[in-house]
Amino acid sequence: MTDELLVVRCRLGEREAFAELVRTWHDPVWNYVRRMLGPSRADDVAQEVWVAVVRGLPRLKEAERFAPWLFTIARRAVADRLREEYARPEVPAEEERVSADPADALVDRAGLLAGLSGLPVREREVLVLFYLQDLSLEDCAQICAVPVGTVKSRLSRARRMLRDQLTERGYQR
């Protein structure tokens, strides 16, 4: 069933339709949040995203644009959490351990995720949305509220920065 039809059914009050939306989109949203904030904060922020979806779904004008709308909400939740953290006094923290996904055991994702976490937020965000969430440049631009050209330049800069970080750590192409 398409997201558009599920959104329409949700607006009509069908709980099973909302449950299906959550089943379909929970993992992509959680993965996005985890890659932006780290695994320790992903559950809380992902839950905040779904609360915002429940509240905002009746106001979604274009049901076919559900995915970009959902990731825009996720982006705002991540930005809110980062703002809260930046407002707190800085306390030296232990480096987070990156847990590798069992399904991805063939690829050294721990190094990649560590490299991602070292990127500035704007660059990390477009890499996660474009490559890991498989969203189009246009959807990334809509989510980030910037022109497509800005997304392209951030992607280019992010790839270069990630490549440099991984090269420094001894990873080779």
Disulfide bonds with the S-S distance in Angstrom:
none
